[in-house]
Amino acid sequence: MYAVEFEANIRNGVVEIPQDVKDLGDIRKAKFIMMFEKEAKKKAVRKEEKKEKMSAISIDTIGFKFNREEAHER
């Protein structure tokens, strides 16, 4: 495995890959390890806490037939 280290900005959840890394060729799959300052982590946690939680869900099951044998096959 080939390793490259770089610093990048993250905007709206998108990592901006530097041009010199883009020039490495046609890379289709990569593994990322993200390290960030402690302050950035605190802000991310606060943002998560503000998310609204789902309280109920309704599913239309009209026309659904449960097949016990098929369920056990999985």
C-alpha positions in Angstrom: 0.0 0.0 0.0 1.3 3.5 -0.9 0.9 6.2 1.7 0.6 10.0 1.2 0.2 12.6 3.9 -1.4 16.0 3.3 -3.5 18.6 5.1 -6.8 19.6 3.6 -9.8 21.8 4.2 -13.2 20.2 4.8 -16.2 22.2 3.5 -19.7 20.8 3.9 -18.3 17.4 4.6 -16.2 17.3 1.5 -12.4 16.9 1.7 -10.5 19.1 -0.7 -7.7 16.9 -2.1 -4.6 18.9 -3.1 -3.6 19.0 -6.8 -0.3 17.1 -6.3 -2.3 14.2 -4.8 -4.8 14.3 -7.6 -1.9 14.0 -10.1 -0.8 10.6 -8.7 -3.0 8.9 -11.3 -6.3 7.1 -11.6 -6.9 6.0 -8.0 -10.3 4.4 -7.5 -10.1 3.4 -3.8 -8.2 4.8 -0.8 -8.2 4.6 2.9 -8.4 7.8 5.0 -7.4 8.4 8.6 -8.6 11.8 9.8 -6.8 13.7 12.6 -7.9 17.1 13.9 -7.3 19.6 16.6 -9.3 19.1 19.9 -11.2 22.3 19.4 -12.6 21.1 16.1 -13.9 18.0 17.8 -15.8 20.0 20.4 -17.6 22.0 17.7 -18.5 18.8 15.8 -20.0 17.2 18.9 -22.1 20.3 19.7 -23.4 20.3 16.1 -24.4 16.6 16.5 -26.3 17.4 19.7 -28.5 19.9 18.0 -29.9 17.3 15.5 -33.5 16.5 15.9 -34.4 13.0 16.8 -37.1 11.0 15.1 -40.0 10.2 17.4 -42.3 8.0 15.3 -42.4 6.2 12.0 -45.3 4.9 9.9 -44.9 2.1 7.3 -47.6 1.1 4.9 -47.8 -2.7 5.1 -51.0 -3.2 3.0 -50.4 -6.0 0.6 -47.3 -7.3 2.4 -47.3 -11.1 3.1 -44.8 -12.4 5.6 -43.1 -15.7 4.6 -41.5 -17.3 7.7 -39.5 -19.8 5.6 -38.0 -17.1 3.5 -37.1 -15.0 6.6 -35.3 -18.0 8.1 -33.3 -18.6 4.9 -31.6 -15.2 5.3 
